[in-house]
Amino acid sequence: MIYNNLFYFLVVIFTVSTNSAAAQPSFSVLWTLVLMVAIAWAYTQAASRLFAKTGVSSSGYFSAEKRLSILAVAIFVAWVYLLDLKYYLEPLSFAGRLPVLVDIAGLGCFFLLMALMWRAARPRYQQIFQRQYTTMGFIWSNCKVNLPIVLPWLVLSLVFDGLQMLPFPELTEMFRSPWADLIFFVTFVIFLMLAFPPLVKVLWGCRPLPVGPLNDRLNAFSSRLGFSADIYLWPLFEGQVLTAAILGVVPKLRYLLITPALLEALTADELNSVLAHEIGHVKHRHLLLYMALFLGFSLFAGAVVKHLPYLVLSSEVFYQLLAHIPAAPENVLGVAVAGPLLLLMLFYFRFVFGYFIRHFERQADAYVFQAMGTGWPLISAFEKIALLSGGNKEEKNWHHFGIGERIDFLQRSEHDRSLISRHAHKLHVALVVYGTVLAMAIMGLQQVDSSKLAKGYETRYAEAVLLQKARQEPENSLWLLYLGDFLQSRQLEQRAIHTYEEALKVTPMSAELNNNLAWLLLTAQDHALRNPRQALTLARTAALIKEHGYILDTLATASWANGLLEEAVSVQMKAIRLDPENRVYYQKQLERFRTQRYQEQ
């Protein structure tokens, strides 16, 4: 369950932290609220029906919880990207000074969805695990179970955003430097090592294993293996789940958690074998390797995200989507960039991280041979856990081999101990290959010149944005005017002329459109596009609608281009009278009219 929840919260944190608030929401405030409430209500109804169908088995309960958690993640992603959730949360950031508060509020919205599920789950949970809760008590107990997953990100994000608000420019500059990610990760590791284990122990409601023969025996076994940790009872699902875990890297802050059900179910040797498995994780430094795998993804994702927007902007598919999706262009771009990153994260943790977790577990299983000389006690413990849990021994998941597979490996290793060393060698090679490929990928991505990737695509994106605005408001020629001006500034003259002409079909009596098209037809760098006669007609129309200096300047230039010198001079003199601030420019124009021919330009 905890591994799956880690997966869900990774997706949620990624979604809320990589999305930017839209400039304008896709729906009105009222419609957004109505849609969110309707979706939440439908989710609550689905949760109630699903838990009602599960029966009184723990496996059915966990299956329903898993399916509803995935649905909650999907709803949350829809809220963020389709209903512009962060737009409404943005005021919480104190004008952008504490953006983490927006992310925390977003995370709170996901917890709200999960709370709706836990509310629906409470009656069935009480029936299965024989423990009574109030509604708020049950929701809070589930929040405490999941808080350790988000706590490191939560605390460090708050600290880093808070530090950047301090009046120390050097500190702000450091957080914006290329070293910022490394500083963040080092701080993250220190937090995990020192603060995380005690916090988890408290949040999960763990109690010290009472002093007595069992405590003495487990500590004696640990001491014989050169290991020490405080042993705690773990009340996971009222302590009725058969499991154990190890928390902490620093010996003085290391805790061994064991559920009461496991203590009751196993014999002394079986319990020792489970303890040997947990000690194996420490001896093989798996907890540190987990951190290294998280760092690996962080570094790789950071290298990818630097170039991904430009790859998206170079894709024809993106512009086709932009043409057919009514959402804000920045939202479409955000989804187009975040989507591949999300898939990358899911792939990495499901297959790469999952591969190493499964093999770390196998390596920890194999440690029982070093600790006890035989794997039969652990085999017996696995058989008993499978029987009492009522699960399928062959059932696999992304983070553990199936119990049947684990038993098979231990049985084969009992007869051929070389399997243990071969597995260790395989894992070592896999780590080396992982590190090498990761380093090469990151270095390769760093060699890519982003400026070359970006060349030309900002223009096309801006054009696509203005075109979408024009499609959304077909009666408003202003967007086409802006687009024409933009294309003209980028010397995309043929497309600019076409855009102005399309705009004039909508608003033929626009002074700005007539004037700007006339000027382009007079001054185009491509002489084949020039059309002085049409420009004169357009300029006269513009001047009739609005007599401003710059419009009269266009009319004067058009008159000169058509050989009407006296008219050009007269109009230009009028422009000087109307717009004396630009007298110098207009006088230069007069001089040009008198001394040069248009054909020479």
C-alpha positions in Angstrom: 0.0 0.0 0.0 2.7 2.5 1.0 4.7 1.9 -2.2 1.5 2.5 -4.3 0.7 5.6 -2.4 4.2 6.9 -3.0 3.5 6.5 -6.7 0.2 8.4 -6.4 1.7 11.3 -4.5 4.7 11.5 -6.8 2.2 12.1 -9.7 0.2 14.6 -7.7 3.3 16.6 -6.5 4.7 16.5 -10.0 1.4 17.8 -11.5 0.9 20.6 -9.0 4.5 21.8 -9.0 5.1 21.8 -12.7 1.8 23.5 -13.7 1.7 27.3 -14.0 -1.4 29.3 -13.2 -3.3 30.3 -16.4 -3.6 34.0 -17.3 -7.3 33.4 -17.7 -9.4 30.3 -16.6 -11.1 28.2 -19.3 -14.5 28.5 -17.4 -16.1 31.1 -15.2 -15.7 30.9 -11.4 -19.3 29.6 -11.1 -19.0 27.0 -13.7 -15.6 25.8 -12.4 -17.1 25.5 -8.9 -20.1 23.6 -10.2 -18.0 21.2 -12.2 -15.6 20.5 -9.2 -18.5 19.9 -6.8 -20.3 17.6 -9.3 -17.1 15.6 -9.9 -16.4 15.3 -6.1 -20.0 14.2 -5.6 -19.8 11.6 -8.3 -16.5 10.4 -6.9 -18.1 10.0 -3.4 -21.0 8.0 -4.9 -18.6 5.7 -6.8 -16.5 5.2 -3.6 -19.6 4.3 -1.5 -20.8 1.8 -4.1 -17.4 0.2 -4.6 -16.7 -0.3 -0.9 -20.3 -1.7 -0.5 -19.4 -4.4 -3.0 -16.0 -5.5 -1.5 -17.3 -7.8 1.1 -15.5 -8.3 4.4 -12.1 -9.3 3.1 -9.0 -7.2 3.5 -7.9 -8.0 0.0 -11.1 -6.6 -1.4 -10.8 -3.5 0.7 -7.2 -2.8 -0.5 -8.3 -3.4 -4.1 -11.1 -0.9 -3.9 -8.8 1.6 -2.2 -6.2 1.2 -4.9 -8.7 1.7 -7.8 -10.3 4.8 -6.1 -6.9 6.3 -5.4 -6.0 6.0 -9.1 -9.3 7.6 -9.9 -8.6 10.4 -7.4 -5.2 11.1 -9.1 -6.9 11.3 -12.5 -9.6 13.7 -11.2 -6.9 15.9 -9.6 -4.9 16.1 -12.9 -8.2 17.1 -14.6 -8.8 19.8 -12.0 -5.3 21.2 -12.5 -5.2 21.1 -16.3 -8.8 21.4 -17.4 -10.3 23.4 -14.7 -7.3 25.6 -14.0 -7.1 24.9 -10.3 -3.9 26.8 -9.8 -5.4 30.0 -11.2 -7.8 30.1 -8.2 -5.1 29.2 -5.7 -2.6 31.7 -7.1 -3.6 34.5 -4.6 -2.2 32.4 -1.8 1.4 32.9 -3.1 1.6 36.4 -1.7 2.2 37.9 -5.2 4.5 35.1 -6.2 6.8 35.4 -3.2 5.8 32.0 -1.7 4.7 29.9 -4.7 5.0 26.7 -2.5 1.8 27.8 -0.7 -0.1 27.3 -4.0 1.4 23.9 -4.4 0.5 23.0 -0.8 -3.1 24.2 -1.3 -3.2 22.0 -4.5 -2.0 19.1 -2.5 -4.7 19.8 0.1 -7.3 19.5 -2.7 -6.0 16.0 -3.5 -6.2 15.1 0.2 -9.8 16.4 0.1 -10.5 13.8 -2.6 -8.8 11.1 -0.6 -10.8 12.2 2.5 -14.0 11.6 0.5 -12.8 8.1 -0.3 -11.8 7.4 3.4 -15.2 8.7 4.6 -16.9 6.1 2.3 -14.4 3.4 3.4 -14.9 3.8 7.1 -17.9 1.5 7.6 -16.2 -1.4 5.7 -12.9 -0.8 7.4 -14.5 -1.0 10.9 -16.2 -4.2 9.9 -12.9 -5.8 8.6 -10.4 -4.6 11.2 -12.8 -4.5 14.2 -11.9 -1.0 15.2 -14.3 1.9 15.7 -13.5 5.4 14.5 -15.3 8.7 14.1 -15.4 10.0 10.6 -12.8 12.7 11.3 -10.7 10.3 13.4 -10.6 7.8 10.5 -9.7 10.5 7.9 -7.0 11.9 10.2 -5.5 8.4 10.8 -5.2 7.9 7.1 -3.7 11.4 6.6 -1.0 10.5 9.2 -0.1 7.3 7.3 0.4 9.3 4.1 1.9 12.5 5.5 5.5 11.0 5.6 5.4 10.5 1.8 4.9 14.3 1.2 6.6 15.6 4.3 10.1 15.9 2.9 9.0 17.8 -0.2 6.6 19.9 1.9 9.2 21.0 4.5 12.1 21.6 2.2 9.9 23.6 -0.3 8.7 25.8 2.5 12.2 26.3 3.8 13.7 27.1 0.4 10.9 29.5 -0.6 11.1 31.2 2.8 14.9 31.6 2.5 14.6 33.3 -0.9 12.3 35.9 0.8 15.1 37.0 3.1 16.9 40.3 2.1 20.1 38.6 1.2 20.9 38.9 -2.6 23.7 36.3 -2.4 21.3 33.7 -1.0 18.8 34.3 -3.7 21.5 34.2 -6.4 22.7 30.8 -4.9 19.3 29.3 -5.2 19.1 30.4 -8.9 22.5 28.9 -9.7 23.2 25.5 -11.3 24.1 24.3 -7.9 20.6 24.8 -6.5 19.4 21.3 -7.3 22.4 19.8 -5.7 22.0 22.0 -2.6 18.3 21.0 -2.4 19.1 17.3 -2.7 21.9 17.4 0.0 19.4 19.2 2.3 16.8 16.6 1.4 19.2 13.7 2.3 20.1 15.4 5.6 16.4 15.8 6.4 15.7 12.2 5.6 18.6 11.0 7.8 18.0 13.2 10.8 14.4 14.3 11.0 12.4 11.9 8.9 12.6 8.7 11.0 11.4 10.3 14.3 8.6 12.1 12.5 7.4 9.0 10.8 7.5 7.1 14.1 5.3 9.7 15.7 2.8 10.1 12.8 2.3 6.4 12.5 1.6 6.0 16.2 4.4 3.5 16.8 5.1 2.4 20.4 8.3 0.9 21.8 8.3 -2.9 22.0 7.7 -3.6 25.7 10.7 -4.7 27.8 10.7 -8.5 28.2 12.1 -11.7 26.8 11.0 -11.0 23.2 12.7 -7.6 23.2 15.8 -9.1 24.7 15.9 -11.9 22.2 15.5 -9.6 19.2 18.2 -7.2 20.4 20.6 -10.1 21.1 20.1 -11.4 17.6 20.7 -7.9 16.2 23.8 -7.4 18.3 25.3 -10.7 17.1 25.0 -9.3 13.5 26.6 -6.0 14.5 23.3 -4.1 14.2 21.4 -1.9 16.6 18.0 -0.2 16.3 15.1 0.7 18.6 12.2 -1.8 18.0 8.7 -0.4 17.8 5.3 -1.9 17.4 3.7 -0.7 14.1 -0.1 -0.3 14.3 -0.6 -0.4 10.5 -4.2 -1.3 9.8 -4.7 -1.9 13.5 -1.5 -3.9 13.6 -3.3 -6.7 11.7 -1.1 -6.6 8.6 1.8 -9.1 8.6 4.8 -6.9 7.8 7.9 -5.2 9.1 10.1 -2.3 8.0 13.4 -0.5 8.7 13.6 3.3 9.0 16.7 5.5 9.2 20.3 5.5 8.1 21.9 7.0 11.2 22.3 4.2 13.8 21.0 6.4 16.7 18.0 7.4 14.6 17.2 3.9 13.2 13.9 2.1 14.0 12.8 -1.4 13.3 9.0 -1.5 12.9 7.1 -4.7 13.4 3.3 -5.2 13.4 1.8 -7.0 16.4 0.2 -9.5 14.0 3.6 -10.6 12.7 5.0 -11.0 16.2 2.0 -13.3 17.1 2.1 -15.3 13.9 5.8 -16.2 13.7 8.0 -18.5 15.7 11.3 -17.3 17.2 13.4 -18.5 14.3 10.9 -17.1 11.7 10.9 -13.8 13.5 14.7 -13.8 13.5 14.7 -14.5 9.7 12.4 -11.5 9.1 14.7 -9.4 11.3 17.7 -10.6 9.2 15.9 -9.5 6.1 15.5 -5.9 7.5 19.1 -5.9 8.7 20.1 -7.0 5.2 18.8 -3.7 3.8 21.1 -1.8 6.1 24.1 -4.0 5.5 23.8 -3.6 1.8 23.1 0.1 2.1 19.8 -0.1 0.3 18.4 3.0 2.0 21.3 5.1 0.6 20.9 3.6 -2.8 17.2 4.6 -2.8 18.3 8.2 -2.2 20.8 7.9 -5.1 18.1 6.6 -7.4 15.9 9.6 -6.5 18.8 11.9 -7.2 19.4 10.1 -10.5 15.9 10.9 -11.7 16.0 14.5 -10.4 19.2 15.2 -12.4 18.0 13.4 -15.5 14.6 15.1 -15.4 16.3 18.5 -14.9 18.5 17.9 -18.0 15.4 16.8 -20.1 13.1 19.6 -19.1 15.7 22.2 -20.3 15.1 21.1 -23.9 11.7 19.6 -23.9 9.7 22.8 -24.5 11.6 23.4 -27.7 11.0 19.9 -28.9 7.3 20.4 -28.3 7.3 23.7 -30.1 9.0 22.1 -33.1 6.3 19.4 -33.3 3.6 19.8 -35.9 1.3 17.7 -33.7 1.4 20.5 -31.0 0.2 23.2 -33.5 -2.6 20.9 -34.7 -3.7 20.4 -31.1 -3.5 24.1 -30.5 -5.8 24.7 -33.5 -8.4 22.3 -32.3 -8.4 22.6 -28.5 -10.2 25.5 -27.0 -7.9 25.6 -23.9 -5.5 28.5 -23.3 -2.3 28.1 -25.4 0.0 28.2 -22.3 -2.1 25.4 -20.8 -1.7 23.3 -23.9 2.0 23.9 -23.9 2.2 23.1 -20.2 0.4 19.8 -20.7 2.5 19.0 -23.8 5.7 19.5 -21.8 4.4 18.0 -18.5 2.9 15.0 -20.2 6.1 13.5 -21.5 7.8 14.3 -18.2 5.1 12.6 -16.3 5.4 9.5 -18.5 9.1 9.6 -18.0 8.6 9.7 -14.2 6.1 6.9 -14.3 8.4 4.8 -16.5 11.4 5.5 -14.3 9.8 4.6 -11.0 7.7 1.7 -12.3 10.5 0.0 -14.3 13.9 1.4 -13.3 13.3 2.1 -9.6 11.0 -0.9 -9.4 13.7 -3.2 -10.8 16.2 -2.1 -8.2 13.6 -2.3 -5.3 12.7 -5.9 -6.3 16.3 -6.9 -6.5 17.2 -5.1 -3.2 14.4 -7.1 -1.6 15.9 -10.3 -3.0 19.4 -9.4 -1.8 17.9 -8.7 1.7 16.2 -12.1 1.6 19.5 -13.7 0.8 21.1 -12.1 3.9 19.3 -14.6 6.0 21.9 -17.2 4.9 24.7 -15.0 6.3 22.8 -14.3 9.5 21.4 -17.8 10.2 23.2 -20.2 7.9 20.0 -21.3 6.3 17.0 -19.8 4.5 14.3 -22.3 5.8 13.1 -20.0 8.6 12.4 -17.2 6.2 10.8 -19.7 3.7 8.5 -20.8 6.6 7.7 -17.2 7.5 6.8 -16.4 3.9 4.6 -19.5 3.7 2.8 -18.5 6.9 2.4 -14.9 5.8 0.9 -16.0 2.4 -1.5 -18.4 4.2 -2.7 -16.0 6.9 -3.0 -13.0 4.4 -5.2 -15.1 2.1 -3.4 -13.8 -0.9 -2.0 -15.5 -4.0 1.6 -16.6 -3.6 2.3 -16.0 -7.3 0.8 -12.5 -7.3 3.5 -9.9 -8.3 3.7 -6.2 -8.0 6.1 -3.5 -9.2 8.1 -3.2 -6.0 8.3 -6.8 -4.8 8.7 -10.2 -6.4 5.8 -12.5 -5.6 6.0 -14.5 -2.4 6.2 -17.7 -4.5 9.2 -16.3 -6.4 10.9 -15.3 -3.2 10.4 -18.7 -1.7 11.7 -20.3 -5.0 14.9 -18.2 -4.9 15.6 -19.1 -1.2 15.0 -22.8 -1.9 17.3 -22.8 -4.9 19.9 -20.9 -2.9 19.7 -23.4 -0.1 21.1 -26.0 -2.5 23.3 -23.7 -4.6 24.8 -20.8 -2.5 26.5 -19.4 -5.6 23.1 -18.0 -6.6 23.5 -15.4 -3.9 26.8 -14.1 -5.1 25.6 -14.3 -8.7 22.6 -12.2 -7.8 24.8 -9.7 -5.9 27.1 -9.5 -9.0 24.1 -9.0 -11.3 22.8 -6.2 -9.0 26.3 -4.6 -8.9 26.6 -4.6 -12.7 23.0 -3.2 -13.0 24.0 -0.3 -10.8 27.2 0.4 -12.7 25.3 0.3 -16.0 22.6 2.5 -14.6 25.1 5.1 -13.4 27.0 5.0 -16.7 24.0 5.4 -18.9 22.6 8.1 -16.7 25.8 10.1 -16.7 26.2 9.8 -20.5 22.6 10.8 -21.0 22.9 13.9 -18.7 26.2 14.9 -20.3 24.8 14.4 -23.8 21.8 16.6 -23.0 24.0 19.3 -21.6 25.9 19.5 -24.9 22.7 20.3 -26.8 22.5 24.0 -27.6 19.1 25.2 -26.5 19.4 28.4 -28.5 19.5 26.5 -31.7 16.5 24.4 -30.7 14.6 27.6 -29.9 15.4 29.3 -33.1 12.3 30.2 -35.0 9.9 28.4 -32.8 9.0 31.3 -30.5 7.8 33.1 -33.6 5.6 30.1 -34.6 4.2 29.7 -31.1 3.3 33.4 -30.8 1.6 33.2 -34.2 -0.3 30.1 -33.2 -1.4 31.9 -30.0 -2.7 34.9 -31.9 -4.4 32.7 -34.5 -6.2 30.8 -31.7 -7.4 34.1 -30.2 -8.7 35.1 -33.6 -10.6 31.8 -34.0 -12.1 32.1 -30.5 -13.2 35.7 -31.3 -13.9 35.8 -35.0 -15.7 39.1 -34.8 -12.7 40.8 -33.2 -10.2 41.7 -35.9 -7.8 43.1 -33.2 -6.1 39.7 -32.8 -5.5 39.5 -36.6 -4.1 43.0 -36.5 -1.7 42.0 -33.7 -0.7 38.9 -35.7 -0.1 40.9 -38.8 2.0 43.4 -36.9 3.9 40.5 -35.3 4.6 38.8 -38.6 5.6 42.0 -40.2 8.1 42.7 -37.4 9.6 39.2 -38.1 9.8 40.0 -41.8 7.3 37.3 -42.7 5.7 39.7 -45.1 3.6 37.4 -47.4 1.9 35.9 -44.3 1.5 39.4 -42.8 -0.3 40.7 -45.9 -2.6 37.6 -46.0 -3.4 38.2 -42.2 -4.2 41.9 -42.7 -6.4 41.0 -45.7 -8.3 38.5 -43.6 -8.8 41.0 -40.8 -10.1 43.6 -43.3 -12.8 41.1 -44.3 -14.0 41.3 -40.7 -13.5 45.0 -40.1 -13.1 46.8 -43.5 -13.4 50.3 -41.9 -10.5 49.9 -39.5 -8.0 52.7 -39.8 -5.2 50.7 -38.2 -5.7 47.7 -40.6 -5.9 49.9 -43.7 -2.9 51.9 -42.6 -0.7 48.9 -41.6 -1.4 47.0 -44.8 -0.8 50.1 -46.9 2.6 50.6 -45.2 3.6 47.0 -45.8 2.6 47.1 -49.4 4.8 50.2 -49.8 7.9 49.1 -47.8 8.1 45.3 -48.1 11.6 44.0 -48.3 10.5 41.6 -51.1 9.8 44.1 -53.9 7.5 41.6 -55.6 5.0 42.1 -52.8 4.9 45.9 -53.2 1.7 47.4 -54.6 1.7 51.2 -54.5 -1.7 51.6 -56.2 -3.5 49.3 -53.7 -1.5 51.0 -50.9 -2.8 54.4 -52.0 -6.4 53.2 -51.9 -5.9 51.7 -48.4 -4.1 54.8 -47.1 -6.8 57.2 -48.3 -9.4 55.0 -46.6 -7.4 55.0 -43.3 -7.0 58.8 -43.5 -10.7 59.3 -44.0 -11.5 57.3 -40.9 -8.8 58.8 -38.6 -6.5 61.7 -39.3 -3.4 61.0 -37.2 0.1 62.0 -38.0 1.4 58.4 -38.7 -1.6 57.6 -40.9 -1.1 60.8 -42.9 2.6 59.8 -43.2 1.5 56.5 -44.8 -0.8 58.4 -47.2 1.9 60.9 -48.1 4.3 58.0 -48.8 1.7 56.2 -51.0 1.1 59.4 -52.9 4.8 59.8 -53.5 5.1 56.2 -54.6 2.4 56.8 -57.2 4.0 60.0 -58.6 1.7 62.4 -56.8 4.5 64.6 -55.4 2.4 67.7 -54.6 -0.2 65.7 -52.8 2.5 63.9 -50.9 4.1 67.2 -49.7 0.7 68.7 -48.8 -0.3 65.6 -46.7 3.1 65.5 -45.0 2.8 69.1 -44.0 -0.6 68.4 -42.5 1.0 65.5 -40.5 3.6 67.9 -39.1 0.8 70.3 -37.9 -1.2 67.4 -36.3 1.8 65.7 -34.8 4.6 68.2 -34.0 6.4 65.9 -31.6 7.5 63.8 -34.6 8.4 66.8 -36.8 12.0 65.7 -37.3 10.9 62.4 -38.8 8.3 64.0 -41.0 10.8 66.6 -42.3 13.2 63.8 -43.3 10.3 62.2 -45.2 9.7 65.5 -47.0 13.3 65.7 -48.0 13.1 62.1 -49.3 10.0 62.9 -51.4 11.7 65.9 -53.0 15.1 64.3 -53.7 14.4 60.6 -54.4 12.2 58.5 -56.5 10.1 55.6 -54.9 11.5 53.2 -57.5 15.0 53.8 -56.2 14.0 52.6 -52.7 
